[in-house]
C-alpha cells in the first residue's frame, strides 16, 4: 500500500515537471516579443536614441548628429540680442583753411649791385620782401613768378641781385622779365593791373616804314622817334650782349616781337635806300640783321609775317 502511494506521487510530480518545461519556451518567446515591441516604440519616439550595444554605427551617428545640433545652436543668433551701439567719438575741430596771402604784383625790377645796401633814390633801408613778378612772352603777360627781392622801406623801390635774377629766370624758362639797370628811375612804379579781355588797342595799318632814318649826325643810331632807341637799344657805343639784354628784358615785354622786328627791318631798309647808305651804314646794317635773325631763331612762332630787309 505504501509503495502504491509513492508511485502515485512520483507520477504526479513527473507530469508537473513536464508541463513546466513546456511552459518555459513559450514564456521566453512572449518576453522576446514584448521586448521587440518596446524597442520599436522607442525608435518611433526618438529615432536617434539607439543603444550602442545593439548597433555601434547608430551610436556614432547619434554623437555626430548631437555635435552638429550643438554647433548649429551656438551659431544661431539669439532673438533677444541687440545690435551693438556705435562708439561715439568726439568730433575734432577741423583745421581752418588759411587764406591765401597776396603779394605785390610788379611788372619790372632793378638789378642791384652786390655792394649796395641802401636805395640809391632816397637812401632808404633795403629790406627783403616777397613779390609776384610778371613774366612776358611775345609782349604779353604769361604768368607771375613768386620770388624774394629787396625793397626800399621808403619809396618801395624793388631790386634783386644777380643770383636772384638767375633763379627768377629758371622758374619760367622761355619767358622774359623786365629787369632794368640800377639807377634807371621808372616813370611809373605801381603794381601791375591785369588787362581785361577787351582791354587792348586794335592795331592800326600805319606804315612803319615811314620812320625817319636819322640825320648824318645820328650815325648808326635810330632816330629819336624809334621806340627801341627810347629803351636804350643802339649800335653806337654798344655791343651784341648789351643789345640782346635790352631786347630780351625790356623791348620784348613792352613792345612785342612783331613790332621789334618791323622797327629793325624798317630801319635797315631806310638805310639801304639812302644814296650810298648800304656802304656808309654797312656795320650798323650788319648788326641789325644779326639781331633780327637771332630774334627770329629764338622767338618766332610763325604767328605773323616776318619782315624782310630788302
C-alpha positions in Angstrom: 0.0 0.0 0.0 2.8 2.3 0.9 4.6 1.5 -2.4 1.4 2.4 -4.3 1.2 5.9 -2.7 4.8 6.6 -3.6 4.2 5.6 -7.1 1.2 7.9 -7.5 3.1 10.8 -6.0 6.0 10.2 -8.4 3.8 10.1 -11.4 2.1 13.4 -10.4 5.5 15.1 -9.9 6.7 13.8 -13.3 3.6 15.2 -15.0 4.0 18.6 -13.3 7.7 18.9 -14.3 6.8 18.0 -17.9 4.2 20.8 -18.0 6.6 23.3 -16.5 9.2 22.5 -19.2 6.6 23.1 -21.9 5.6 26.5 -20.5 9.2 28.0 -20.3 9.9 28.3 -24.1 6.5 29.9 -24.7 7.1 32.5 -21.9 10.6 33.2 -23.3 9.1 33.8 -26.7 6.5 36.1 -25.3 9.1 38.1 -23.3 11.2 38.4 -26.5 8.1 39.7 -28.4 7.4 42.1 -25.6 11.0 43.5 -25.8 10.8 43.9 -29.5 7.6 45.8 -29.3 9.1 48.1 -26.7 12.2 48.7 -28.8 10.1 49.6 -31.9 8.1 52.1 -29.8 11.2 53.7 -28.5 12.6 54.0 -32.1 9.4 55.8 -33.1 9.5 58.2 -30.2 13.3 59.1 -30.7 14.9 57.8 -33.8 18.4 58.9 -32.6 18.0 57.1 -29.2 19.7 53.7 -30.0 21.7 51.6 -27.7 25.4 51.5 -28.6 25.4 47.8 -27.7 22.7 47.0 -30.2 24.3 49.0 -33.1 27.7 50.8 -32.8 27.2 52.7 -36.1 23.9 54.1 -34.7 25.8 55.3 -31.6 28.4 57.1 -33.8 25.7 58.6 -35.9 23.9 59.8 -32.7 27.1 61.6 -31.4 27.7 63.2 -34.8 24.1 64.4 -35.0 24.3 65.8 -31.5 27.6 67.7 -32.2 26.0 69.2 -35.4 23.0 70.3 -33.4 25.2 71.9 -30.8 27.2 73.8 -33.3 24.1 75.0 -35.1 22.5 76.2 -31.9 25.7 78.0 -31.0 25.9 79.9 -34.3 22.3 80.7 -34.3 21.8 84.3 -33.1 19.7 84.9 -30.1 16.4 86.6 -30.5 16.9 88.9 -27.5 20.4 90.1 -28.7 20.6 93.8 -29.7 22.9 95.3 -32.3 26.0 96.9 -30.7 25.7 100.7 -30.4 28.3 102.7 -32.4 31.0 104.1 -30.3 30.6 107.9 -30.3 33.8 109.8 -30.7 34.3 113.5 -30.0 34.3 115.5 -33.2 37.6 117.2 -33.7 37.7 120.7 -34.9 38.7 120.8 -38.5 41.7 122.9 -39.3 40.7 126.2 -40.7 42.0 126.9 -44.2 44.5 129.6 -44.3 43.6 132.5 -46.5 45.9 132.8 -49.5 48.4 135.6 -48.8 48.5 138.2 -51.5 51.8 139.8 -52.6 52.6 142.9 -54.6 52.5 142.3 -58.3 55.3 144.0 -60.2 56.0 144.4 -63.9 59.7 145.2 -63.5 62.5 145.0 -61.0 66.0 146.5 -61.0 69.4 144.9 -61.0 71.1 145.6 -57.6 74.9 145.8 -57.3 76.3 143.4 -54.7 77.9 146.2 -52.7 74.8 148.4 -52.5 72.9 148.2 -49.1 70.7 151.3 -49.4 68.3 152.7 -52.0 70.0 155.0 -54.5 66.9 157.1 -54.9 66.2 158.0 -51.3 69.0 156.3 -49.3 66.3 154.2 -47.6 66.9 150.9 -46.0 66.5 147.8 -48.2 64.5 145.0 -46.6 63.5 141.6 -48.0 60.0 141.3 -49.5 58.2 138.6 -51.4 56.6 139.8 -54.7 55.0 138.3 -57.8 57.0 139.3 -60.9 55.3 139.3 -64.3 56.8 137.0 -66.9 56.3 138.0 -70.6 56.1 136.2 -73.9 55.7 137.9 -77.2 54.9 141.1 -75.3 52.1 139.7 -73.2 51.9 138.7 -69.6 52.1 134.9 -69.3 52.1 134.3 -65.6 53.6 135.6 -62.3 56.7 134.2 -60.5 56.8 134.4 -56.8 60.3 135.5 -55.6 62.1 137.2 -52.8 63.6 140.6 -53.6 65.0 143.7 -51.9 62.5 146.6 -51.4 63.1 150.1 -50.1 61.1 150.8 -46.9 60.5 154.4 -48.0 59.9 154.5 -51.8 59.1 150.8 -52.3 61.9 150.6 -55.0 62.3 146.9 -55.8 65.6 145.3 -56.8 67.4 142.0 -56.9 71.0 140.9 -57.2 72.4 138.8 -60.0 72.0 135.5 -58.2 68.3 136.1 -57.5 67.7 137.2 -61.1 69.2 133.9 -62.3 66.8 131.9 -60.0 63.9 134.0 -61.3 64.6 133.2 -64.9 64.8 129.5 -64.1 61.3 129.5 -62.8 59.8 130.5 -66.2 62.0 129.2 -69.0 61.2 130.6 -72.3 59.7 133.8 -70.9 61.2 137.3 -70.5 61.4 139.5 -67.4 61.6 143.3 -67.4 64.8 143.9 -65.5 66.1 147.4 -65.5 69.7 148.5 -64.8 70.4 150.0 -61.4 69.9 153.8 -61.4 67.2 154.0 -64.0 64.3 155.9 -62.5 61.0 154.4 -63.8 58.2 156.7 -65.0 55.5 154.8 -63.1 56.2 152.4 -60.2 53.0 150.7 -59.4 51.6 147.2 -59.2 50.6 145.5 -62.4 46.9 145.7 -63.3 45.6 142.7 -65.2 44.2 143.7 -68.6 40.6 142.8 -69.3 39.5 140.6 -72.2 38.7 143.6 -74.4 41.2 146.0 -72.9 43.6 146.3 -75.8 44.1 148.7 -78.7 43.4 147.2 -82.1 46.5 147.5 -84.3 46.4 150.1 -86.9 47.6 149.8 -90.5 50.1 152.6 -90.4 53.3 152.2 -92.5 56.1 151.6 -90.1 58.5 152.2 -93.0 57.9 155.9 -92.7 60.2 156.1 -89.6 62.9 158.6 -90.2 66.3 157.1 -90.9 68.0 159.8 -88.9 70.3 162.6 -90.0 74.0 162.4 -90.6 74.9 163.3 -87.0 73.0 160.3 -85.8 75.5 157.9 -87.4 74.4 154.4 -86.7 71.7 155.2 -84.2 67.9 155.1 -84.6 66.0 158.3 -84.9 64.7 159.8 -81.7 61.2 158.7 -82.6 62.2 155.0 -82.5 60.7 153.1 -79.6 63.8 150.9 -79.4 66.0 153.9 -79.2 64.0 155.1 -76.2 64.7 151.8 -74.4 68.4 152.2 -75.0 68.9 150.0 -78.0 71.6 151.4 -80.3 74.6 150.2 -82.3 77.0 153.0 -81.4 78.8 152.6 -78.1 77.2 149.2 -77.5 77.8 145.5 -78.2 75.8 142.5 -79.0 75.5 141.4 -75.4 74.1 144.7 -74.2 71.7 145.0 -77.1 70.4 141.4 -76.6 69.9 142.1 -72.9 67.8 145.2 -73.8 65.8 143.3 -76.4 65.0 140.3 -74.1 64.4 142.1 -70.8 62.8 145.4 -71.9 61.8 145.5 -75.6 60.1 142.1 -75.8 57.9 142.6 -72.7 56.9 146.1 -73.7 56.7 146.1 -77.5 56.4 142.5 -78.5 58.3 140.6 -81.1 56.3 141.7 -84.2 56.8 145.4 -83.5 60.5 145.0 -82.7 61.1 143.0 -86.0 59.2 145.6 -88.0 61.2 148.5 -86.5 64.6 146.9 -87.1 63.7 145.8 -90.6 62.3 149.2 -91.5 65.5 150.9 -90.2 67.6 148.6 -92.3 65.6 149.3 -95.5 65.7 153.0 -94.8 69.5 153.0 -94.6 69.8 150.9 -97.7 67.6 153.3 -99.7 69.8 156.3 -99.0 72.3 157.2 -101.6 75.4 155.3 -100.7 73.7 154.2 -97.5 74.5 150.5 -97.9 78.2 151.2 -97.8 78.0 154.1 -95.3 76.0 152.1 -92.7 77.3 148.7 -93.6 78.4 148.0 -90.0 75.0 149.1 -88.5 73.1 147.2 -91.2 75.1 144.0 -90.5 74.5 144.3 -86.7 70.8 145.0 -87.1 70.3 142.0 -89.4 72.3 139.9 -86.9 69.9 140.9 -84.1 66.9 140.3 -86.4 68.0 136.8 -87.3 68.7 136.0 -83.6 65.2 137.2 -82.6 63.6 135.0 -85.4 65.6 131.9 -84.4 64.7 132.2 -80.7 61.2 133.6 -80.6 59.4 133.5 -83.9 56.5 131.1 -83.9 55.1 131.9 -87.4 52.2 133.8 -86.0 52.8 136.8 -88.2 54.6 137.5 -91.4 58.3 138.1 -90.7 59.6 141.3 -92.3 62.3 141.5 -94.9 65.2 143.9 -95.1 65.4 144.2 -98.9 
